[in-house]
Amino acid sequence: MSDLFDYKKEMSQLRFTENQKKALAEAAAAQGRTAKRRRPVFRAALIAAVMVVVLVMGSSAAGILPAPVDVFAPLFGGAVAQTEVIDKIGHPIGASDSAGGITITADAIMGDEYNAVIVYTLSRDDGERFFPEGESLDNRMLMIGGFGGASWTRGGAHGGAWFVDEDPDDDRIQYVETVSSDVSLTKGTARAEFEDLRCMAPEADRDEILYPGKWKLRFEVDYEDCSVRLGGGETFSQDGINFTIDEVTVSPIGFRAAYTADQAVVWSNAPSGRVDPEDARQTHRYLDNVEILLTKTDGTVIDLSDSGGSLGPKDGVTVCVKGQILDEIIPLEELESISVGGVTYKIPHN
């Protein structure tokens, strides 16, 4: 598989039975964690990896650190302008832990104030092929337990994760984690915990453990915020709700839109883990239904309306946040504008 875009395409063609879907849903629900008084909405890429809690401490030293451009370019674009962005904002990590014959290493991180992406490498200590002969990411759905990633904030967050295998015959695969937060991500001490790498074949009714183990990492986060801030006070109305845009931030790797609705959302008392139809309708009104369009200088329009986010009532209004990591790095000089609920902001190039 050459990159994450090919992997997503291949995985979208897999089909699973109802029992498989139930097992996957239960696994994803077990990984999800929400902050108090928040209703996060998750847009995970292939498997959920939502981190809003403080994780258990622990790490071990790694060897030579890979250059961030070597880590991110194969996944998010390797054009000259894209690698220049990586060189500016990418930071090596190198924290690792070993268990059950597998070493997990946090290779590098890049991000802006509210969004970050971390790439991990999972490798076999004996150097043998990572998957059994004849198997690969093409025919196996992978899941990893524990908290499934890193956390270093106290605010609400959402995100996703997926696996990438550039060479099915070697001893390693990559795990890409994205995080979008309500609070700044640029500095902090990150703690990550993983447990039991599991896999599921399309014809199977349940998953099985491929590599058992528990892995704990700890590393310092300190990278440059590359975002520009736009807006503040502009309004739009839809579906009987008046919205005020608080702030919009855009960077080469992601965006965040914060806005306030003039009505307080009212949640049902549905049991934990179940989505009430009325709650889903409210989420659609306040979050999903707000259109976010990112326009490039060549005229290409990227629809980000289904980005994840959070919303919650506060003093008679509803505070809403949407944001995500982009599928590719887009230098700011290649971005023309971003539109939130029909309000358009030009993106400065200086």
C-alpha positions in Angstrom: 0.0 0.0 0.0 1.7 3.2 -1.1 0.0 5.7 1.2 -2.9 6.3 3.5 -5.2 7.4 0.6 -4.8 4.0 -1.1 -5.3 2.3 2.3 -8.6 4.2 2.9 -9.8 3.3 -0.6 -9.0 -0.4 -0.1 -10.6 -0.5 3.4 -13.8 1.2 2.1 -14.3 -1.8 -0.1 -14.3 -4.4 2.7 -17.7 -5.7 3.8 -18.5 -7.0 7.3 -21.3 -9.1 8.8 -23.8 -7.8 11.4 -21.8 -9.7 14.1 -18.6 -8.1 12.9 -20.2 -4.7 12.9 -21.4 -5.2 16.4 -17.9 -6.3 17.6 -16.3 -3.3 15.9 -18.8 -0.9 17.4 -18.2 -2.4 20.9 -14.5 -2.1 20.4 -14.8 1.5 19.3 -17.1 2.3 22.2 -14.6 0.8 24.7 -11.9 3.2 23.4 -14.0 6.4 23.4 -13.7 8.8 26.3 -15.6 12.0 26.7 -15.0 15.0 28.9 -17.4 16.2 31.6 -20.4 18.2 30.3 -19.3 17.8 26.7 -21.0 16.0 23.9 -18.2 15.2 21.4 -19.1 14.0 18.0 -16.5 11.6 16.5 -15.4 11.4 12.8 -12.8 8.6 13.1 -10.9 7.5 10.0 -11.5 3.7 9.9 -11.2 3.1 13.6 -12.0 5.3 16.5 -9.2 6.6 18.7 -10.7 9.4 20.8 -8.5 10.7 23.6 -9.8 13.2 26.2 -8.4 11.6 29.4 -5.0 11.6 31.1 -3.2 8.4 30.4 -0.9 6.2 32.5 2.8 7.3 32.6 5.7 5.4 31.2 8.2 5.3 28.3 11.5 4.0 27.1 14.3 5.5 25.1 14.4 5.0 21.4 17.4 4.9 19.0 18.2 7.3 16.1 15.3 9.7 15.5 13.8 9.8 12.0 13.5 13.1 10.3 9.9 14.4 10.4 9.9 14.9 6.7 10.6 11.2 6.2 7.8 10.3 8.5 5.1 12.7 7.2 5.8 13.2 3.5 4.8 9.6 2.4 1.5 10.1 4.3 0.5 13.7 3.7 2.3 14.7 0.6 5.9 15.1 -0.5 5.9 18.1 -2.9 8.5 20.7 -2.3 6.0 23.2 -0.7 4.6 20.4 1.5 8.0 19.3 2.7 8.9 22.9 3.5 5.9 23.0 5.8 7.0 19.7 7.5 10.5 21.0 8.0 9.1 24.1 9.7 6.5 22.5 12.0 7.4 18.8 12.3 9.2 17.6 15.4 10.8 14.2 16.1 9.7 12.3 19.3 11.5 8.9 19.6 9.7 7.6 22.8 9.1 3.9 22.6 8.1 0.8 24.6 8.3 -2.9 23.9 6.1 -5.8 24.9 5.2 -9.2 23.5 7.9 -9.0 20.8 6.6 -5.7 19.4 8.0 -2.2 19.9 5.8 0.8 19.5 7.7 4.1 18.8 6.2 7.6 18.6 8.2 8.9 15.6 7.1 12.5 15.1 4.4 15.1 15.6 3.2 18.2 13.7 0.3 20.4 14.3 -1.2 23.8 14.9 -2.8 25.3 18.0 -5.8 23.0 18.1 -4.9 20.1 15.8 -2.1 17.6 15.9 -1.0 14.4 14.1 1.4 11.8 15.5 2.9 8.9 13.6 3.9 5.7 15.4 5.8 2.7 14.1 4.9 -0.8 15.3 7.8 -3.2 14.6 8.6 -6.8 15.4 11.7 -7.2 17.5 12.8 -10.3 15.6 12.7 -8.6 12.2 10.2 -11.1 10.8 7.3 -10.2 8.6 4.7 -8.2 10.6 1.7 -10.1 9.2 1.6 -13.8 8.8 2.4 -14.9 5.2 -0.5 -14.2 2.8 -2.1 -11.6 5.1 -1.9 -7.8 5.1 -3.9 -4.6 5.7 -5.7 -5.4 2.5 -7.6 -8.3 4.1 -7.4 -7.6 7.8 -9.1 -4.9 9.9 -6.7 -3.9 12.7 -7.8 -2.5 16.1 -5.7 -1.6 19.1 -6.9 -1.4 22.6 -6.0 0.7 25.6 -6.5 4.4 25.0 -5.3 4.0 21.5 -3.2 7.1 21.4 -1.8 10.1 23.3 -3.4 12.8 25.5 -1.9 16.0 26.9 -4.8 18.3 27.3 -7.6 18.9 29.8 -10.2 20.0 27.3 -12.6 18.1 25.1 -11.1 16.4 22.0 -12.0 14.2 19.1 -9.9 12.4 16.5 -9.2 9.3 14.5 -6.5 6.8 13.7 -5.6 4.4 11.0 -2.9 1.9 10.1 -0.6 2.2 7.0 1.6 -0.6 5.7 3.9 0.7 2.9 5.7 -2.7 2.6 3.6 -5.8 3.5 6.8 -7.9 3.5 8.7 -6.0 6.1 8.6 -6.1 9.9 6.7 -2.9 10.6 3.6 -0.9 10.1 2.6 2.7 10.9 -0.2 4.0 13.0 -1.4 7.5 12.3 -3.3 9.4 15.1 -5.0 12.7 14.7 -6.4 14.9 17.5 -8.5 18.1 17.4 -9.0 19.8 20.8 -10.9 22.6 22.4 -7.7 23.9 24.0 -4.2 24.5 22.8 -2.1 21.4 21.9 1.3 23.1 21.2 2.9 22.2 24.5 2.5 19.6 27.2 3.5 16.2 28.4 1.8 13.5 26.4 1.1 10.0 27.8 0.0 7.2 25.6 -1.2 3.7 26.3 -1.9 0.8 23.9 -3.1 -2.7 24.6 -3.4 -5.8 22.4 -3.2 -5.4 18.7 -6.3 -7.2 17.3 -7.3 -8.1 13.8 -10.5 -9.3 12.0 -10.9 -10.9 8.6 -13.9 -10.1 6.5 -15.3 -13.7 6.8 -14.8 -13.9 10.6 -17.5 -13.2 13.2 -15.2 -11.9 15.9 -11.7 -10.3 16.2 -8.6 -12.1 17.5 -5.4 -11.0 19.2 -2.6 -10.7 16.7 0.0 -9.4 19.2 -0.8 -9.3 23.0 0.8 -6.7 25.2 0.6 -3.3 26.9 2.7 -0.4 25.7 3.1 2.9 27.6 4.8 6.0 26.2 5.6 9.5 27.6 7.0 12.4 25.6 7.2 16.2 25.6 5.1 18.1 23.1 6.6 21.4 21.9 5.9 22.5 18.3 5.3 25.7 16.4 1.7 26.9 15.8 1.4 27.5 12.0 -2.2 28.7 12.0 -3.8 32.0 11.1 -6.7 33.4 13.0 -9.8 34.8 11.2 -13.2 36.3 12.1 -14.9 37.2 15.3 -18.4 38.5 15.7 -19.9 37.6 12.2 -23.3 36.0 12.3 -25.4 33.7 10.2 -28.8 32.0 10.7 -30.2 28.6 9.7 -32.9 26.2 10.9 -34.3 28.7 13.3 -31.0 29.3 15.1 -28.8 32.4 15.1 -25.1 31.7 15.2 -22.2 34.0 16.1 -18.7 33.1 14.9 -16.2 33.4 17.7 -13.0 32.5 15.9 -11.8 30.5 12.8 -8.2 29.2 12.6 -6.7 27.7 9.5 -3.3 26.1 9.0 -1.6 23.9 6.3 -2.7 20.8 8.2 -6.1 21.6 9.7 -8.8 24.0 10.7 -11.0 24.9 13.7 -14.3 26.9 13.8 -15.7 28.0 17.1 -19.2 29.6 17.1 -22.1 30.2 19.5 -25.8 29.5 19.0 -28.4 31.7 20.6 -30.3 28.7 21.9 -29.3 26.2 24.6 -29.3 22.6 23.3 -31.3 20.2 25.4 -30.1 16.7 25.7 -32.2 13.6 26.4 -31.6 11.3 29.3 -30.6 8.4 27.1 -28.4 5.7 28.7 -24.7 6.0 28.3 -23.5 4.5 25.0 -26.8 4.9 23.2 -27.7 7.8 20.9 -31.2 9.0 21.2 -32.9 10.1 17.9 -33.6 13.5 19.3 -30.0 14.0 20.4 -28.9 13.1 16.9 -31.3 15.6 15.5 -29.9 18.3 17.8 -26.4 17.5 16.9 -27.3 17.8 13.2 -28.9 21.3 13.8 -26.0 22.7 15.8 -23.0 20.9 14.3 -23.4 18.7 11.2 -25.6 21.1 9.4 -23.1 24.0 9.6 -21.3 24.1 6.3 -17.5 24.5 6.2 -15.9 25.0 2.8 -12.2 25.4 2.3 -11.3 26.9 -1.2 -7.8 26.6 -2.7 -6.3 29.2 -5.0 -6.8 26.9 -8.0 -10.6 26.8 -7.4 -10.7 23.4 -5.7 -13.3 23.4 -2.9 -12.9 21.0 0.0 -16.1 20.3 2.0 -15.2 20.0 5.7 -18.8 20.1 6.9 -18.8 16.6 8.4 -15.8 17.3 10.6 -16.0 16.2 14.2 -16.5 18.6 17.1 -18.4 19.2 20.3 -21.3 21.3 21.5 -22.7 22.0 24.9 -25.2 24.4 26.6 -23.7 27.3 28.6 -25.6 30.2 30.2 -28.6 29.9 27.8 -26.6 29.5 24.6 -24.7 26.6 22.9 -21.0 26.7 22.5 -19.9 24.7 19.3 -16.6 23.7 17.9 -15.7 21.9 14.7 -12.2 21.0 13.5 -10.0 18.3 11.9 -6.7 17.4 10.4 -6.7 17.7 6.6 -6.1 14.7 4.3 -3.0 16.4 2.9 -0.7 19.3 3.7 -1.8 22.5 1.9 0.6 25.4 2.2 -1.2 28.6 3.2 -0.2 30.3 -0.1 -2.3 27.7 -1.8 -5.4 28.4 0.2 -7.8 31.2 -0.9 -10.6 31.3 1.7 -12.7 29.4 4.2 -16.5 29.7 4.6 -18.4 29.0 7.8 -22.2 28.9 7.6 -21.9 31.0 4.4 -19.6 33.6 5.9 -16.4 33.7 3.9 -13.0 34.7 5.1 -10.0 35.4 2.9 -6.8 33.6 4.0 -3.8 35.9 4.2 -0.6 34.7 2.7 1.9 36.8 4.7 
